[in-house]
């Protein structure tokens, strides 16, 4: 592999329909726990920011009835 680089262009990709369906089902099932983990991390980050900066009372007007 000491020679010059070669460029390769893929012109066709044949995937059976059932394999593609199984792949997308696996991806969608794997996305559920990933979304839960990301939501937990966002919630944790938001809690840390609110804990450091306060509840925003000095920036927002409180409505009293």
C-alpha positions in Angstrom: 0.0 0.0 0.0 2.9 2.3 -0.6 1.6 3.4 -4.1 -0.6 6.3 -4.9 -4.1 6.4 -3.5 -7.0 5.0 -5.5 -10.5 6.5 -5.6 -13.4 4.1 -5.7 -17.0 5.1 -6.7 -19.8 2.8 -5.7 -22.5 2.8 -8.3 -24.9 0.2 -7.0 -25.7 -1.4 -3.7 -28.1 -4.3 -3.5 -29.7 -5.1 -0.2 -32.6 -7.5 0.1 -35.8 -5.8 1.4 -36.2 -8.1 4.4 -32.7 -7.4 5.6 -33.3 -3.7 5.3 -36.5 -4.0 7.3 -34.8 -6.0 10.0 -32.0 -3.4 10.2 -34.4 -0.5 10.6 -36.4 -2.3 13.2 -33.2 -2.9 15.2 -32.1 0.7 14.8 -35.5 2.0 16.0 -35.4 -0.4 19.0 -31.9 0.7 19.9 -33.0 4.4 19.7 -35.4 4.0 22.6 -32.8 3.5 25.4 -30.5 6.0 23.7 -33.2 8.6 23.8 -33.9 7.8 27.5 -30.2 8.2 28.3 -29.9 11.5 26.4 -33.1 12.8 28.1 -31.6 11.9 31.5 -28.3 13.7 30.7 -30.2 16.8 29.5 -32.3 16.7 32.7 -29.1 16.4 34.8 -27.4 19.2 33.0 -30.5 21.4 33.4 -30.6 20.7 37.1 -27.0 21.6 37.5 -27.4 24.9 35.6 -30.5 25.8 37.6 -28.7 24.8 40.9 -25.8 27.1 40.0 -27.7 30.0 38.7 -30.9 29.9 40.7 -34.5 29.6 39.6 -34.4 32.6 37.3 -36.5 34.8 39.6 -34.3 37.8 39.0 -34.8 37.5 35.2 -38.5 36.7 35.0 -41.4 38.7 36.3 -43.6 36.7 38.6 -47.3 37.0 38.1 -49.4 37.2 41.3 -53.1 37.1 41.4 
